[in-house]
Amino acid sequence: MKLRVLGCWGGELGARRTTCFLVDDRLAVDAGALTASLSLEELLRVDDILLTHAHFDHVKDVPLLADLVASHRDRPVVVHGSARCVRTLREDVFNGRLWPDFTRIPRASRPALAIRPFPARRPFRIGRYSVLPVPVAHQVESVGFLLSDGDGTVAISGDTGPTAGFWREVNAAADLRAILVETSFPTRLQPIADASGHLTPGTLVGELAKLERDGIPIFLYHLKPAFEVELRRELAALRRRGVRILRMGDEIDLSQAVKGRRGALK
């Protein structure tokens, strides 16, 4: 299983793109940078989109992708989300006012999109992948994921403040190869982070203390671009070995180290 970083920021500014990870060219985890990063040919290979939650920066390319691929696919792209995330997409996005209802376009019998809910805490399958959605602490219903192809597991926190259930599942995963953890605001803005359900370097330290094993690579993402310099300085001061900041274009091969741009803390 290979994970390609299309977007890893907590906002858009210049060339920085919002959260989107592409797994084996077929499965997208969040949709903050699909259409800005991939060619039409590459977009047509994406069969499934797995959403952590319904906030704009994580779902914004779902409607744009639907418009691009609607006349080019024989079967719909399947969008997987929690019950409330699915309701938000159906009622507030694909409602004919904000965006056409691509769950019925081009035809109800052959739509561009299918939107399917998943229950929290129950594993389900997307093709060859096993997905365990774990509720985390955010402003809206939000989940992290443990995603496995049978040979290795990657854990992705989603947007969250301090949480316990995610780390319980991480510690229970026997074949864990990497953990992706959000870190959004500098510690001086802890009240904003707490109110919005995000981590700072200060609370990140407490979260990493919940990990009960050594040697697992940890990759940070969702840094707010307006605080990039401050966050990099503060994270570097933590001097945590095995912790790196993701950059767009990074590839995580679960059987090897990160290829390309390594995103070291600096």
Helices and strands as residue ranges (DSSP letters): E 2-7, E 20-23, E 27-29, H 34-37, H 40-43, E 48-50, H 56-59, H 61-69, E 77-81, H 83-88, I 89-93, E 106-107, E 110-111, E 113-117, E 124-126, E 129-135, E 143-148, E 153-156, H 165-172, E 176-182, G 187-189, H 190-196, H 201-208, E 218-221, G 225-227, H 228-238, E 243-245, E 251-253, E 258-259
